[in-house]
Amino acid sequence: MDPLLTLAITVATPAALVTLGYAGLCWIKPFTTCKRCAGTGRTTTRVLRRPRACRRCDRGMRLRTGRRVFNVFHRLRAEATR
């Protein structure tokens, strides 16, 4: 077997597994906890430390980046086949 082919396979296999694993995670569990508010849905202001609603999320959950990309491609395909 060619050593270059072996190297390509050993590099491509873990990358493919990670990508497919993340795609599966985005399909099964599309939402994740917000990192800014730690899933509480509330943050504090910088000056007075008053609690307020988190601007990044709604109720402490955010859509994963991979799921956002999937939704864009899904909408694009649906509009193109209309």
C-alpha positions in Angstrom: 0.0 0.0 0.0 1.2 3.5 -0.8 2.4 5.4 2.2 0.8 8.6 0.9 -2.6 6.9 0.7 -2.1 5.5 4.2 -1.4 9.0 5.5 -4.4 10.5 3.7 -6.7 7.8 5.2 -5.4 8.3 8.7 -5.9 12.1 8.5 -9.3 12.0 6.7 -10.9 9.3 8.9 -10.9 11.2 12.2 -11.9 14.4 10.5 -14.9 12.7 8.8 -15.9 11.1 12.1 -15.8 14.4 14.0 -17.8 16.1 11.2 -20.4 13.4 11.1 -20.6 13.3 14.9 -21.3 17.1 15.0 -23.8 16.8 12.2 -25.6 14.1 14.2 -25.5 16.1 17.3 -27.0 19.1 15.5 -29.8 16.9 14.1 -30.6 15.2 17.5 -30.1 18.2 19.8 -30.2 21.4 17.8 -30.2 23.7 20.9 -27.4 24.3 23.4 -27.2 26.4 26.5 -26.2 30.1 26.1 -22.6 30.7 27.2 -23.3 34.3 28.1 -26.1 33.7 30.6 -25.2 30.1 31.4 -28.7 28.9 30.5 -30.5 31.2 32.9 -31.9 33.7 30.3 -30.8 36.6 32.4 -27.6 38.7 32.5 -26.5 41.7 34.6 -25.6 45.2 33.4 -22.0 46.3 33.6 -22.5 49.5 35.6 -25.2 48.8 38.1 -25.3 45.0 38.0 -29.0 45.0 37.5 -30.5 41.8 36.0 -32.0 41.9 32.6 -33.0 39.5 29.8 -30.1 38.0 27.8 -29.8 39.6 24.3 -28.1 36.5 22.8 -30.7 33.9 23.6 -34.3 33.3 24.3 -34.9 31.5 27.6 -31.3 30.3 27.9 -31.1 28.2 24.8 -29.4 29.0 21.5 -29.5 27.3 18.2 -26.2 25.6 17.4 -24.1 27.0 14.5 -24.2 23.8 12.6 -28.0 23.7 12.8 -28.1 27.4 11.5 -26.0 26.4 8.5 -28.3 23.4 7.9 -31.4 25.6 8.1 -29.9 28.1 5.6 -29.1 25.4 3.0 -32.5 23.7 3.6 -34.3 27.0 2.9 -32.2 27.7 -0.1 -32.9 24.3 -1.6 -36.6 24.7 -0.9 -36.8 28.1 -2.6 -34.8 26.8 -5.6 -37.1 23.8 -6.2 -40.3 25.8 -5.9 
